[in-house]
Amino acid sequence: MRWDRLFDDLEAQLEQEGSRELDAEVADRTRRERAALDLQSRLLANQGALVGARLRSGVIHGVVTDVGPDWLLLELRPEWPVLVALTALRSVTGLAPGAVTPTVVARRFALGAALRAVSRDRATVALTDIDSRVTVGTIDVVGADHLEIAEHPSDELRRAGNVVARHLVPFAAIESVRRLR
C-alpha cells in the first residue's frame, strides 16, 4: 500500500513538472512571436476599426482603411481620408488584439508611393509637418525621400498665378496629408 502511494506521488510530480515545462515553453514562444510583430502588422489586423491616432498636432479619430510599411490611411468621414506618416504617430488607441502579415506588395508600398497616388489626382491637400505647421496646396513632385508642394489658397485651383510659394518637404518632416476636395 505504501509503495503504491509513493509511485502515485512520483507520477503526479512528473506530470506537474511536464505541465510546468509546457507552460514555460508556450510563454516563451508567445514572447518571441510578439517580439517579431511590427506596427504595420498590428495596424493591418485592425482595418475597418475606428481608432484614435495621437500626433504632435493632436488626436485624430478615423477608420483604418489601409496601411503601408511607413504610413496609415485613416478615413475621418466618408471621402475624407488622411494619410499619416507612422514616424509621426505618438500612440494609437482602439486597436483590437492580433496581427496580419503584410503581403510582399504591401511591404513595398511605402510613403512615396502613397504620396504619388495623391499627386496624380492633383487634389488640394493640407500637409501638416512634425512642427504642426499646415501648408495647403497641391503636391507637384514626389521624390525618393521628399516632396514638393505648391502652396495656394484652398478655394483656388493650382494655377501658376495662384501659387504663393513652393516648399520642398522631406518625408521625415511629414506628419499627415489630408485631401481637402
N, C-alpha and C positions, 0 to 999 in steps of 0.2 A: 504494500500500500504506500509506504513511504517513498519507494523508488518511483512509483507512478506519479506521485505529486512532484518529485524532483524533475522528472522528464517533462511533465506538463509545464512546469515553471520555466525550464530551459527553452522549451519550444515557444512559449509566449514571449520570452525575452528576445529570441531570434526574430520572431515575427515583428515585434515592436522596433527592433533595430533596422530591419529591412524597410519598414514603413517610414522611419525617420530618414534613411538614406534616399528613398524615393522622393520624399517631400523636399529634401535639400537639393536634389538634382533638378526637380521641377522648378523650384525657386531660382536656381542658378540659371537654367535655360531661359526662364522668363526675363530675368535681368539682362541677359545677353541679347535677347530679341528686342527688348525695349531700347537698349543702348544703340542698336543699329537703325532705329527709326529716325527719319529726318522730318523736318517741318512739312515738306511737300506731301509726304505720305499721310501724315496726320490730317492735313487740310483736305486732301483728296477724299478721305473717308467721310468728310462732312459736307460734300457737295449737296446743295439743296437746303442746308441748315442755315438758320438765322443766327449770326454771330456778331459779337462786338469786337472791333479791331481798335486797339488803343495805339494811337500815333502821337508824335510830339505835338501836333496841332490839335489833338482832341480825339474823342472816340467816335467812330462811325459804325453804325449798325446796318447790316445788309445780309443778303443771302449769298452764300458761296456758290458762284456759278462756274468758275474754272480756276485752275491752279497750275502754275508753271514752277520750274525749279527755283526761281527768284522773284515770283510775283503771285499776286492773288487778285482775282476779279470778284468784286462784290457788287451786287445789284441793290442799290438803296431803295429804289422804287422801280416799277416796270419801266424799261427803256432808259434807265439812268444808272449805267454802270460806272464803277470806279476801279481803276487799276492801281493796286497798292504794291509798292516795292517791299519785298519781305525784309530787306535790311532796315526799313523804316518802322517795322512793327515793334511795338514795345510789349504787347501781350494780346492774346485772343481769348475771349470768353464765349461760352455757349457750345463748346465742342463736345461731341459725344465720344466715348472711347472707341478705339480701333484705328486701323491704318490700312491704306490701299497702296500697293506697289505701283508706282507710275510706269507707264509704258516707255519704251525707248524713245518714241517720238515726243512724249510729254516731258521727258528728262532734257531733251534738246531744245524745246520751245521756250527759249529764255526771254528776258525782258525786252531785248532788242527786237525780237520777232513780234511780240505783242504790240510794241510801240509802232512798228512798221505797219501793222494792220490798222491802227488808229490813224496813222499818217496817210495811208492810201485813201481813207474815207474823206480826208480834207475837212474833218469836223473841227469845230471850235471847241477848245478844251481849256480847263483850268488846271494848270500844273502847280502843285504845291511842293515846295522843296523842303529839305530837312530842317530849315530855319523857319518854317511855317509861312514863307513868303509865297504869294499866289501870283502866277503870271497867266494871263488869259491871252489866247491866240491860237495859231494853227501850227502843228508840227510840220516843218518843211523837210528836214533831213534827219534820218536816224543812222548814226554810225555804229561802229563796233562797241563803243563804250560811252557814247554821248548822243545828244540830240540837239537840233537847232529849232527853236520856236520863234515864229514871227508874232510879236505882240501886237494886238489890235483890239479895239473895243468889242465886247461880246455880242453887241447887237449889229455888228457890221461884218460883211464877208471879208475874207483875206484878199485884199487888193493892194497893189503897191502903194497907192495913196492913203490907205488906212493903216499901214504898218507904222507903229510908233517906235519899235526897237526890235532887234534880233538878238536872241540870247542863246548861247551855247551852254548846255547844261549836262554835266557828267551824270551818268546813270547813278553813281554813288550819292548824288545830291538829290535824287528824286524821292519824294515821299509818296505822292499819288498823282494820278492823272484822271480827271473826271470830264467826260463828254458833256458839253453844255447843250447841244442841239443835234 
